[in-house]
């Protein structure tokens, strides 16, 4: 059979296939219960691969005392486990870091659902396995069916035992292979009795509780069904990746077609019963005919209620739009590997069956290899004739009448004026048909064609003013005219309808694009919510209100038109939608008297709020409904993005706070312990030896006590200064200050602290005064002298210069030490940052330069570092302070 030229591989399936290349491959050995031989089968396969030359390592295997399983470990490399202290005992856990460092081709990791010991990198072992897979390492693992998260409650109901250790279903869905290790319940009970599963005492307790024949049979069925679903998913992926048309009758898949008629819910319930009986997946698809006039609000409401019913009954929801609905339904069925289609058929009158086109009949004729189920309505009397719903609007009807009347008038005028003959007058009628088609669509063009046929015959075909045709060639011409009018009108009307449909879709696409672009440019949650409210209100031609949950209560965050209150029924419906995660309010089955329809805003972290919709008088069409769903999806993504940005900022602040806290504790522990140890040792020596020590030795100990006490004093002063600078109430005194006096006072303190240090001072004569705090500026200079003393040898000088340059005074402190690397010139002013911490130089907490920057910045100046200096080494710290207007004089 020739392949459909439009058939192509599914992009999602190809992306899924491409994403498997970088990851390792996961193989899961799945069993119904312990003791079926999962670990034995896994190790047997590993030994075969080892014999073939594959690099296989055992990361962790639990033998549970089974000798035959332990024997399979011989000859395989086993990684040592990681000991973890927990509640007075030592737990032996899987070592992820050792596995990553060893990096084998394949690693065996048993007990996938295991919970790791506290303080492990991952709380669950399946997360350890995920890290190995992301590193490109293949993993084999074992799992019992009761540990699959979606089945844990079912297993609890069967066995009466609560399953606490579970693995997400996505782990199995992402696995490359799932192997069922299966034995019969009788064989497993025999193994249990022989002591091959548990020790004898444990085996008796297990047989009385978990290992009952009924339990084992039910668990075995769960394991086989779960694996069958997994294999079916693999088969569908293969079909989509290779653009192969189904159906392949390996598993039943059901499609039910949902329309706007009253029978839709009956058809959906019938499809649900069929799917339940076959234990098959099913899809409810709404069919939308392109080019047809929008449905009335009642039809739209019936469609939405039917789709909601299908979703509650477990169906997947899809929407199909096409001009040829039967072909589109069958094309969709082949792509989705549908094996059975459920359709409804109403009891139409004989006239409609004669001239109408039944969807069920067309699908039945065209279907190949697919079972078709027809659901008929209850038996009742069918009327001989039922007035159909008007196919065209009144405006289109009157337009057809007016256009034909205008054509008659023009034709009679030109005929009596002898401008045109009767055959040429037919162009007026053809123009009238095209005009109606172009403006009002196919229905208006068809009416205009029929009216043109009769009026042209009545007024312009001999004998005139009768419907009689005298000549055969006139009859032929009239018939051809009717055919041409119908064909051209139909084609023109169809083009117009397609153009209108394309225009609506372009408008909707452009609206979604503009909305996405607007959301991408918003940084705050309030901006996002305002954009959502205004755009959604425009889409539904009505009102929108957005509410977010704060501390368990809903709060109005945005509305268009602006609104800050709601009625009691609206609040009740909004809370229902938030709590039950389903729509409530207007046009729903829950609290329908509310003025808004509330829909939950669901993000990966849960329901964060609701959005209320109040459509205009025309209601929501199927296309409007799709647009609203797209807007809500983009809204949830935008809200999640803004929440994640806030989380990231808080996490970054917490990490920075933790880093500073760690740095402070580390520095305090070092910079307090060292001088305290010196002081304590000196005092102890003086007290124990007393007058037995020579006077010179006592003086050295006292000098050491004095020096270390000063060092602690400087350290504590720096901490207090830093706290003062970062506090909210820092007050800077603004007095006239002579920087020369400040520099000389700080140098005097430095010479007293470090007598061996040479300080060279050069101050420009007549240096203007500055506004500032003399005590703080002296502390800045002393910190710079302290920094130079720490990071340069005692035999080198510290040079200080103070000069005026333009409207500022520049003070520089230079040393001839090892200097600062270029990448650290700015970071040295950060709190607790030191270029090197183990370089043998004087200890420091890393606050001195941070304090200097804080004080100088508060005074309106700037401070910077340069290295190396003119001598090719060393560091220069430069301070720039602005001069006030008027420049005070000494």
C-alpha positions in Angstrom: 0.0 0.0 0.0 1.5 3.4 -0.9 2.6 5.5 2.1 1.0 8.8 2.9 3.3 11.5 1.6 2.4 13.7 4.7 3.5 10.9 7.0 6.8 11.8 8.8 8.5 10.7 12.0 7.3 12.3 15.2 9.6 15.2 16.2 9.0 14.4 19.9 9.9 10.8 19.4 13.0 11.7 17.5 14.1 14.1 20.2 13.5 11.4 22.8 15.6 9.0 20.8 18.4 11.6 20.3 18.5 12.4 24.1 19.5 8.8 24.9 22.9 9.1 23.2 24.7 10.9 26.0 23.3 9.0 28.9 24.2 5.6 30.2 21.7 2.7 29.6 19.5 1.5 32.4 18.4 -2.1 32.6 15.8 -3.0 35.3 15.3 -6.6 36.5 11.7 -6.5 37.7 10.1 -9.1 40.0 6.8 -9.7 41.6 8.3 -10.2 45.1 11.6 -11.0 46.9 13.1 -14.4 46.1 12.1 -14.7 42.4 15.8 -14.5 41.4 16.3 -11.0 40.2 19.8 -10.6 41.7 20.8 -14.1 40.5 19.7 -13.3 37.0 21.4 -9.9 37.1 24.8 -11.4 38.3 24.6 -14.3 35.8 24.3 -11.8 33.0 27.1 -9.7 34.4 29.4 -12.7 34.5 28.6 -13.4 30.8 29.5 -9.9 29.8 32.7 -10.1 31.9 33.7 -13.2 30.1 33.1 -11.4 26.8 35.6 -8.7 27.8 33.2 -6.0 29.0 34.4 -3.8 32.0 31.9 -4.8 34.6 32.0 -3.7 38.3 29.6 -4.6 41.2 28.8 -1.4 43.0 26.5 -3.0 45.5 24.7 -6.3 45.8 22.6 -7.6 48.6 22.9 -11.5 48.8 20.6 -11.8 51.9 22.7 -14.8 52.9 21.9 -16.8 49.8 25.0 -18.9 49.0 24.2 -19.5 45.3 23.9 -15.7 44.8 27.1 -15.0 46.8 29.0 -17.5 44.6 28.2 -15.5 41.5 30.3 -12.6 42.9 33.5 -14.6 42.6 35.6 -13.2 39.8 33.8 -9.9 39.7 35.3 -6.6 40.9 33.3 -5.4 43.9 33.7 -1.7 45.0 34.1 -1.1 48.7 31.1 0.3 50.5 31.1 3.7 52.3 30.7 3.5 56.1 28.1 5.9 57.6 27.7 6.3 61.4 24.0 6.4 62.3 22.4 6.2 65.8 25.4 4.4 67.3 25.9 1.9 64.5 27.7 1.8 61.2 25.8 1.5 58.0 27.5 0.4 54.8 26.2 2.4 51.8 26.8 2.5 48.1 29.8 4.8 47.3 28.8 7.0 44.4 32.1 8.9 44.3 34.1 5.6 44.1 31.9 4.5 41.2 32.3 7.7 39.3 36.1 7.6 39.9 36.3 4.0 38.7 34.0 4.7 35.7 33.3 1.2 34.4 31.3 0.4 31.3 28.7 -1.3 33.4 28.0 -1.2 37.1 25.6 -3.4 39.1 23.6 -1.5 41.8 21.0 -3.7 43.6 18.0 -2.6 45.7 16.9 0.4 43.6 14.2 1.6 46.0 16.6 1.7 49.0 16.6 4.8 51.2 20.2 6.1 51.8 21.5 7.0 55.2 21.2 10.6 56.4 23.9 13.1 55.2 24.2 11.1 51.9 24.4 13.2 48.7 21.1 11.8 47.6 18.2 10.6 49.8 17.3 7.7 47.5 19.4 5.1 45.7 17.6 5.6 42.4 19.0 9.2 42.5 22.5 7.7 42.8 21.8 5.6 39.8 20.5 8.7 37.9 23.9 10.4 38.6 25.7 7.4 37.2 23.5 7.4 34.1 24.1 11.1 33.5 27.9 10.4 33.7 27.5 7.9 30.8 27.8 4.7 32.8 25.5 1.8 32.1 23.6 0.5 35.1 21.9 -2.8 35.9 19.5 -2.8 38.9 16.8 -4.8 40.5 13.3 -3.8 41.7 10.2 -5.4 43.1 6.8 -4.4 41.7 5.5 -3.2 45.1 8.1 -0.4 45.1 6.7 1.3 41.9 5.1 4.5 43.2 1.9 4.3 41.2 1.3 0.7 42.3 2.3 1.0 46.0 -1.3 1.7 47.2 -2.6 -1.2 45.1 0.0 -3.5 46.7 -0.9 -2.2 50.2 -4.6 -3.0 49.5 -3.6 -6.5 48.3 -1.1 -7.5 51.0 -2.2 -5.2 53.9 1.5 -4.0 54.2 2.3 -0.4 53.7 5.1 0.2 51.2 7.4 3.1 52.3 10.2 2.8 49.9 9.0 3.7 46.4 10.6 4.6 43.0 8.9 7.1 40.6 7.3 5.5 37.5 9.5 7.7 35.3 12.6 5.6 36.3 11.1 2.6 34.6 9.8 4.6 31.7 13.3 5.9 31.0 14.9 2.5 31.3 16.3 1.0 28.1 15.3 -2.5 29.1 12.9 -4.0 31.6 13.3 -7.7 32.2 10.7 -9.6 34.2 12.1 -12.3 36.4 9.2 -14.6 37.0 8.4 -17.9 38.7 5.1 -19.4 39.7 3.8 -18.9 43.3 4.2 -22.6 44.1 7.8 -22.6 43.1 8.5 -19.4 45.1 6.8 -20.9 48.2 8.9 -24.0 47.7 12.1 -21.8 47.6 10.9 -20.0 50.8 10.3 -23.3 52.5 13.8 -24.6 51.6 15.4 -21.5 53.1 16.6 -20.1 49.8 14.8 -16.8 50.3 15.0 -16.1 54.1 16.4 -17.8 57.2 14.0 -20.4 58.5 12.4 -18.2 61.3 12.0 -15.3 59.0 10.7 -17.6 56.3 7.9 -18.8 58.5 6.8 -15.2 59.4 6.9 -14.2 55.7 4.8 -17.2 54.7 2.2 -16.3 57.2 2.0 -12.6 56.1 3.3 -11.5 52.7 4.0 -14.8 50.9 0.4 -16.0 50.5 -0.6 -17.7 47.2 -3.3 -15.1 46.5 -0.9 -12.2 47.2 1.8 -13.7 45.0 -0.6 -14.3 42.1 -1.9 -10.7 42.3 1.7 -9.3 42.4 2.7 -11.4 39.5 -0.1 -10.1 37.4 0.8 -6.5 38.3 4.4 -7.1 37.3 3.5 -8.7 34.0 0.9 -5.9 33.2 3.3 -3.1 34.0 6.0 -4.7 31.8 3.5 -5.2 29.0 2.6 -1.4 29.2 6.3 -0.6 29.1 6.8 -2.8 26.0 3.7 -1.2 24.3 5.1 2.3 24.9 8.4 1.1 23.3 6.5 -0.2 20.3 4.5 3.1 19.8 7.8 5.1 20.1 9.3 2.8 17.4 6.3 3.5 15.1 6.6 7.3 15.6 10.3 7.4 15.2 10.2 5.5 11.9 7.0 7.0 10.5 5.2 3.6 10.3 1.5 3.6 10.1 -0.5 1.5 12.5 -2.4 -0.1 13.8 -0.3 -3.0 15.1 -2.7 -5.2 17.0 -0.3 -5.8 19.9 -2.4 -4.0 22.5 -5.9 -2.4 22.4 -6.2 1.4 22.0 -9.6 3.0 21.7 -10.5 6.3 20.2 -13.9 7.9 20.9 -15.1 10.8 18.7 -16.9 13.6 20.6 -19.3 16.0 19.0 -21.7 18.7 20.1 -24.8 16.5 20.0 -26.7 15.4 23.1 -25.5 11.8 22.7 -21.8 12.5 23.3 -21.8 11.7 27.0 -23.6 8.4 26.2 -20.9 7.5 23.7 -18.1 8.4 26.1 -19.5 6.2 28.8 -19.8 3.3 26.4 -16.2 3.8 25.4 -15.1 3.9 29.0 -16.9 0.6 29.7 -15.2 -0.9 26.6 -11.7 0.3 27.7 -12.3 -0.9 31.2 -13.3 -4.4 30.0 -10.3 -4.6 27.7 -8.0 -2.9 30.2 -7.0 -0.6 27.3 -5.9 3.0 27.1 -8.4 5.4 25.3 -8.5 8.8 23.8 -11.4 11.2 23.5 -11.1 13.5 20.5 -13.2 16.5 19.7 -13.8 17.0 15.9 -13.9 20.6 14.6 -14.8 21.2 11.0 -12.7 23.9 9.4 -14.7 26.5 7.5 -17.9 25.8 9.3 -19.5 28.7 11.2 -18.8 28.8 14.9 -21.1 26.8 17.0 -23.7 28.2 19.3 -22.8 28.5 23.0 -25.0 25.5 24.0 -23.0 23.3 21.6 -19.7 24.5 22.9 -20.9 23.9 26.5 -22.0 20.3 25.6 -18.6 19.6 24.0 -16.7 20.9 27.1 -18.9 18.9 29.5 -18.3 15.7 27.4 -14.6 16.2 27.4 -14.5 16.8 31.1 -16.5 13.6 31.6 -14.0 11.7 29.5 -11.1 13.2 31.5 -12.7 12.1 34.8 -13.1 8.6 33.4 -9.4 8.4 32.6 -9.2 9.3 28.9 -6.5 11.4 27.2 -8.0 14.5 25.5 -7.2 15.5 21.9 -8.7 18.1 19.5 -8.8 17.5 15.7 -9.4 20.2 13.1 -9.8 19.4 9.4 -12.1 20.0 6.4 -12.3 16.2 5.7 -13.0 14.9 9.2 -13.3 11.1 8.3 -9.8 11.1 6.7 -8.3 13.1 9.6 -9.8 10.7 12.2 -8.3 7.7 10.4 -5.0 9.4 9.9 -4.9 10.2 13.7 -5.8 6.6 14.5 -3.0 5.3 12.4 -0.4 7.6 14.0 -1.6 6.7 17.5 -1.9 3.0 16.9 -5.6 3.0 17.6 -7.2 -0.4 17.2 -10.9 0.5 17.9 -13.0 3.6 17.2 -16.2 4.4 19.0 -18.7 6.6 17.3 -22.2 7.8 18.0 -25.0 8.0 15.4 -28.3 9.8 15.9 -31.6 8.7 14.5 -31.8 11.1 11.6 -34.8 11.5 9.4 -34.9 9.7 6.0 -34.4 13.0 4.2 -31.2 13.8 6.1 -30.0 10.2 5.6 -30.7 10.6 1.9 -28.8 13.9 1.3 -26.6 14.1 4.4 -23.1 12.7 5.0 -22.8 10.6 8.1 -19.4 10.6 9.8 -19.9 7.1 11.1 -20.8 5.7 7.7 -17.8 7.5 6.0 -15.3 6.2 8.7 -16.8 2.7 8.4 -16.3 2.8 4.6 -12.7 4.1 4.7 -11.4 2.2 7.8 -8.9 -0.7 7.2 -7.8 -2.9 10.1 -9.6 -0.9 12.7 -12.7 -2.1 14.6 -15.6 0.4 14.5 -18.2 0.5 17.3 -21.4 2.4 16.6 -23.5 3.6 19.6 -27.1 4.3 18.7 -29.6 6.4 20.7 -32.5 4.8 22.6 -35.3 3.7 20.5 -37.8 6.4 19.7 -40.0 7.8 17.0 -38.1 9.6 14.2 -40.0 12.5 12.7 -40.7 12.4 8.9 -39.1 15.8 8.5 -37.2 17.9 11.0 -36.5 21.6 10.2 -32.8 21.9 10.1 -30.9 24.6 11.9 -30.4 27.6 9.5 -27.2 27.0 7.6 -26.7 30.7 6.8 -27.3 33.9 8.6 -30.2 36.3 7.8 -27.7 38.9 6.5 -26.3 36.4 4.0 -29.8 35.5 2.8 -30.8 39.1 2.3 -27.5 39.8 0.6 -28.2 37.1 -1.9 -31.7 38.5 -2.6 -30.3 42.0 -2.9 -27.4 41.1 -5.2 -29.8 39.1 -7.6 -32.3 42.0 -7.5 -29.5 44.4 -8.4 -28.4 42.1 -11.2 -32.0 42.0 -12.6 -32.3 45.8 -12.4 -28.9 46.3 -14.3 -29.9 43.7 -16.8 -33.3 45.2 -17.6 -31.8 48.7 -17.9 -29.0 47.7 -20.2 -31.4 45.5 -22.3 -33.9 48.4 -22.8 -31.0 50.8 -23.6 -29.8 48.3 -26.2 -26.3 48.3 -24.6 -26.1 44.5 -24.1 -27.8 41.4 -25.3 -29.3 38.7 -23.1 -26.3 36.3 -23.1 -24.0 39.1 -21.9 -26.4 40.1 -19.2 -25.7 36.7 -17.5 -22.3 38.2 -16.3 -24.3 40.5 -14.0 -25.7 37.4 -12.3 -22.4 35.7 -12.2 -20.9 38.8 -10.6 -23.7 38.8 -8.0 -22.9 35.1 -7.1 -19.2 35.9 -6.7 -19.9 38.9 -4.6 -22.1 36.9 -2.2 -19.5 34.1 -2.1 -16.6 36.5 -1.4 -18.5 38.4 1.3 -20.9 35.9 2.9 -19.6 32.5 2.0 -20.7 29.4 0.2 -24.3 29.3 1.6 -25.1 32.8 0.3 -23.4 32.0 -3.1 -25.6 28.9 -3.5 -28.8 30.8 -2.8 -27.7 33.5 -5.2 -26.9 30.9 -7.9 -30.4 29.4 -7.6 -32.1 32.7 -7.6 -30.0 33.9 -10.6 -31.0 30.7 -12.5 -34.7 31.4 -12.1 -34.7 35.2 -12.5 -32.4 35.1 -15.5 -34.8 32.6 -17.1 -37.9 34.6 -16.1 -36.7 38.1 -17.3 -34.2 37.4 -20.1 -34.9 34.0 -21.7 -37.6 33.9 -24.4 -40.5 33.7 -23.8 -39.9 36.3 -21.1 -41.9 36.6 -17.8 -42.4 32.8 -17.8 -40.3 29.9 -16.6 -40.7 28.3 -20.1 -37.6 27.8 -22.3 -38.5 27.9 -26.0 -35.2 26.8 -27.6 -33.1 23.7 -26.6 -29.9 25.8 -26.9 -31.3 28.3 -24.4 -32.0 25.5 -22.0 -28.4 24.2 -22.4 -27.0 27.7 -21.9 -29.2 28.2 -18.8 -28.1 24.9 -17.4 -24.4 25.6 -18.0 -24.9 29.0 -16.4 -26.4 27.4 -13.3 -23.4 24.9 -13.1 -20.8 27.7 -13.6 -22.5 29.9 -11.0 -22.7 27.0 -8.5 -19.1 25.9 -9.1 -17.5 29.4 -9.1 -19.6 30.5 -6.2 -18.7 27.4 -4.2 -15.0 27.8 -5.0 -15.0 31.5 -4.1 -17.0 30.9 -0.9 -14.7 28.1 0.1 -11.7 30.3 -0.5 -13.3 33.0 1.6 -14.1 30.6 4.4 -10.5 29.2 4.4 -9.2 32.7 4.3 -11.3 33.6 7.3 -10.2 30.5 9.2 -6.5 31.2 8.4 -7.0 34.8 9.5 -8.4 33.7 12.8 -5.5 31.3 13.3 -3.0 34.0 12.4 -4.6 36.3 14.8 -4.5 33.7 17.6 -1.0 32.7 16.8 0.1 36.4 16.8 -1.7 37.0 20.0 0.1 34.0 21.7 3.4 35.1 20.3 2.9 38.7 21.6 1.9 37.3 24.9 5.0 35.0 25.1 7.2 37.9 24.2 5.6 40.1 26.8 6.0 37.4 29.5 9.6 36.9 28.6 10.3 40.5 29.3 8.6 40.7 32.6 10.8 40.3 35.7 8.3 40.6 38.6 5.3 38.5 39.5 3.0 41.5 39.5 3.9 42.4 35.9 3.3 38.8 34.8 -0.1 38.6 36.4 -1.2 42.0 35.0 -0.1 40.8 31.5 -2.0 37.6 32.0 -5.2 39.3 33.1 -5.3 41.8 30.3 -4.4 39.4 27.5 -6.8 36.7 28.7 -9.7 39.2 29.0 -8.9 40.3 25.4 -9.0 36.7 24.2 -12.3 35.9 25.7 -13.8 39.4 25.1 -14.8 39.5 28.7 -13.4 39.8 32.2 -10.5 38.0 33.9 -9.4 37.8 37.6 -6.2 36.2 38.9 -5.9 34.9 42.5 -2.8 33.4 44.1 -2.6 31.4 47.3 -0.8 33.0 50.2 -0.6 31.2 53.6 -3.4 28.9 52.5 -5.8 31.8 51.5 -6.5 33.2 48.0 -5.7 36.8 47.4 -6.7 38.8 44.4 -3.5 39.8 42.6 -4.7 41.1 39.2 -8.0 41.7 37.3 -9.1 43.2 34.0 -11.1 45.4 34.2 -9.6 46.3 37.6 -11.5 44.7 40.4 -10.6 44.0 44.1 -13.7 42.3 45.4 -15.8 39.2 44.6 -19.1 37.8 45.7 -19.5 34.9 48.1 -20.3 32.3 45.4 -17.2 33.4 43.4 -15.0 33.0 46.5 -16.4 29.5 47.1 -15.9 28.4 43.5 -12.3 29.8 43.5 -11.5 27.9 46.7 -13.0 24.7 45.3 -10.9 25.0 42.1 -7.8 25.5 44.2 -8.5 22.7 46.6 -9.7 20.1 44.2 -7.5 21.1 41.2 -10.5 21.2 38.8 -12.6 23.9 37.2 -15.5 25.3 39.1 -18.0 28.1 38.7 -19.7 29.4 35.6 -20.6 26.7 33.0 -19.3 23.9 35.1 -21.0 21.2 37.1 -19.6 22.7 40.4 -21.2 26.0 41.7 -22.5 27.0 38.2 -24.2 30.1 39.6 -20.9 31.9 40.1 -20.2 34.7 37.6 -16.7 33.5 36.8 -15.3 30.1 35.7 -12.3 29.4 37.9 -9.4 27.2 36.6 -6.4 26.1 38.7 -2.9 27.4 37.8 -0.9 24.2 38.2 2.9 24.4 38.2 5.5 21.6 39.0 5.4 22.7 42.7 1.6 22.3 42.8 -1.5 24.6 42.4 -0.3 28.2 43.1 -3.6 29.9 42.4 -6.6 30.2 40.1 -7.7 32.3 37.2 -11.3 33.4 36.8 -12.9 33.8 33.4 -16.1 35.5 32.5 -16.6 35.3 28.7 -18.6 37.8 26.7 -22.1 37.3 25.4 -20.9 35.1 22.5 -19.3 32.5 24.9 -16.2 30.5 24.1 -15.8 28.7 20.8 -13.6 25.6 20.4 -10.8 27.8 19.0 -11.2 30.3 21.9 -11.0 27.4 24.3 -7.7 26.3 22.8 -6.3 29.8 23.0 -7.4 30.1 26.6 -5.7 26.8 27.5 -2.5 28.0 25.8 -2.6 31.3 27.7 -3.1 29.4 31.0 -0.2 27.1 30.2 2.1 30.0 29.4 0.8 31.7 32.6 1.8 28.8 34.8 5.2 28.7 33.1 5.8 32.4 33.7 4.6 32.2 37.3 6.9 29.2 37.9 9.8 31.2 36.3 9.3 34.2 38.6 9.0 31.9 41.6 12.2 30.1 40.7 14.0 33.4 40.3 12.9 34.4 43.8 14.0 30.9 45.1 17.3 31.3 43.4 17.9 34.8 44.9 17.0 33.5 48.3 19.2 30.4 47.9 22.1 32.6 46.7 21.6 35.0 49.7 21.5 32.0 52.0 24.6 30.5 50.4 26.5 33.8 50.7 25.4 34.2 54.3 26.6 30.7 55.0 29.9 31.4 53.3 30.4 34.5 55.3 29.4 32.7 58.5 31.9 29.9 57.8 34.6 32.4 56.9 34.0 34.4 60.1 34.0 31.3 62.3 37.1 30.0 60.6 38.9 33.4 61.0 37.8 33.8 64.6 38.9 30.3 65.5 42.3 31.0 64.1 42.9 34.7 64.9 41.7 34.4 68.5 43.2 31.0 69.3 46.8 32.0 68.3 47.1 35.1 70.5 45.2 33.4 73.3 47.6 30.5 73.2 50.6 32.8 73.4 49.1 34.9 76.2 48.1 31.7 78.2 51.5 30.1 77.7 53.3 33.3 78.8 51.1 33.8 81.9 51.5 30.2 82.9 55.3 30.4 82.6 55.4 33.6 84.7 53.2 32.1 87.4 54.9 28.7 87.6 58.5 29.9 87.5 58.0 33.3 89.1 61.2 34.9 90.4 63.3 31.9 89.1 63.3 33.3 85.6 65.9 35.8 84.5 64.7 39.4 84.1 65.3 39.4 80.4 63.1 36.3 79.9 60.3 37.8 82.0 60.5 41.0 79.9 60.2 38.9 76.7 57.1 37.1 78.0 55.5 40.3 79.1 56.3 41.9 75.7 54.7 38.8 74.0 51.6 39.2 76.1 51.4 42.9 75.3 51.9 42.3 71.5 49.3 39.5 71.4 46.8 41.6 73.4 47.2 44.5 70.9 46.7 42.0 68.1 43.5 40.8 69.6 42.4 44.4 70.2 42.9 45.2 66.6 41.0 42.1 65.5 38.1 42.9 67.8 38.2 46.6 66.7 38.0 45.5 63.0 35.0 43.3 63.8 33.2 46.1 65.6 34.0 48.6 62.8 32.7 46.2 60.2 29.5 45.7 62.2 29.1 49.5 62.5 29.7 50.1 58.8 27.1 47.5 57.8 24.6 48.6 60.4 21.5 50.7 59.4 22.5 53.6 61.7 26.0 54.5 60.6 26.7 58.1 61.5 29.7 59.9 59.9 30.9 63.1 61.6 31.5 65.8 59.0 34.3 68.0 60.5 37.2 69.8 58.8 40.0 67.3 58.8 43.7 67.8 58.0 44.8 64.6 56.2 48.4 65.3 57.0 47.7 65.1 60.8 45.7 62.0 60.2 48.5 60.3 58.3 51.1 61.3 60.9 48.9 60.1 63.8 48.3 56.7 62.1 52.1 56.4 61.4 52.9 57.0 65.0 50.6 54.2 66.1 52.1 51.9 63.5 55.7 52.7 64.6 54.7 51.9 68.2 53.2 48.6 67.1 56.0 47.6 64.7 59.2 49.4 65.7 61.3 47.6 63.1 59.1 49.0 60.2 60.3 52.0 58.3 57.5 54.4 57.2 58.3 57.2 54.7 55.8 60.0 54.6 55.5 62.6 51.8 52.7 65.2 52.2 52.2 68.1 49.8 52.5 71.5 51.4 49.3 73.5 51.8 47.1 70.4 51.4 43.4 71.5 51.7 41.1 70.3 54.4 38.4 67.7 53.8 35.1 67.0 55.3 35.2 63.7 57.2 35.6 61.8 60.5 39.2 62.1 61.7 39.0 58.9 63.9 37.6 56.8 61.1 40.2 58.1 58.6 43.0 57.3 61.1 41.6 53.8 61.4 41.7 53.5 57.6 45.4 54.6 57.4 46.3 52.3 60.3 44.6 49.3 58.6 46.6 50.1 55.4 49.9 50.2 57.5 48.9 46.9 59.1 48.2 45.3 55.7 51.6 46.5 54.4 53.4 45.2 57.5 51.8 41.7 57.1 52.6 41.2 53.4 56.1 42.7 53.1 59.4 42.0 54.8 60.6 44.1 57.8 63.6 45.4 55.9 61.5 47.2 53.2 59.9 50.6 53.8 56.2 51.5 53.6 55.8 54.7 51.6 52.9 57.2 52.1 52.1 60.1 49.8 49.3 62.7 50.0 48.7 65.2 47.1 46.0 67.3 45.6 44.9 66.5 42.0 42.2 68.8 40.7 39.1 68.6 42.9 40.3 65.6 45.0 43.0 64.6 47.4 44.9 61.3 46.6 46.5 59.3 49.4 48.7 56.3 48.5 50.2 53.6 50.7 52.8 51.4 48.9 54.9 48.4 50.0 57.5 46.2 48.4 55.9 42.8 49.2 55.0 39.9 46.9 52.1 41.9 45.4 48.5 40.8 44.5 47.6 38.7 41.4 45.6 40.8 38.8 42.5 38.7 39.2 42.4 39.5 42.9 42.9 43.3 42.9 39.2 43.9 43.3 38.4 40.9 45.5 40.8 41.9 48.3 38.2 44.5 49.4 35.6 41.7 50.0 34.9 40.6 53.5 37.0 37.7 54.8 38.9 37.4 51.5 42.6 36.8 51.6 44.8 36.2 48.6 46.7 33.4 50.3 45.8 31.8 53.6 48.7 29.4 54.0 51.6 31.4 52.7 53.5 31.8 56.0 52.8 35.5 56.4 51.0 37.2 59.3 47.5 36.0 60.1 44.6 38.2 59.2 40.8 37.8 59.2 40.4 39.6 55.9 38.4 42.6 57.2 40.9 45.4 57.1 40.5 46.4 53.5 36.8 45.8 53.6 36.5 48.2 56.5 38.6 50.7 54.5 36.3 50.6 51.5 33.2 50.9 53.7 34.5 54.0 55.4 35.9 55.7 52.3 32.7 55.0 50.3 30.6 56.4 53.2 32.7 59.6 53.0 32.0 59.9 49.2 35.4 58.7 48.1 36.9 55.6 46.4 39.7 53.2 47.1 41.5 50.9 44.7 44.5 48.5 44.6 47.3 48.3 42.0 50.1 45.7 41.7 52.9 45.6 40.9 54.2 49.1 41.5 57.1 51.0 39.8 59.6 48.7 41.4 58.2 45.7 39.7 56.7 44.2 42.8 54.7 45.3 45.8 51.2 46.8 46.1 49.8 50.3 46.1 46.5 51.2 47.8 45.1 54.5 46.6 42.4 56.6 48.3 40.6 59.4 46.6 38.6 61.9 48.6 36.6 64.7 47.0 37.2 68.4 48.1 34.2 70.3 49.2 33.1 73.4 47.4 35.1 76.4 48.6 38.0 74.3 49.9 38.5 75.0 53.6 41.9 76.5 54.6 44.1 75.5 57.5 
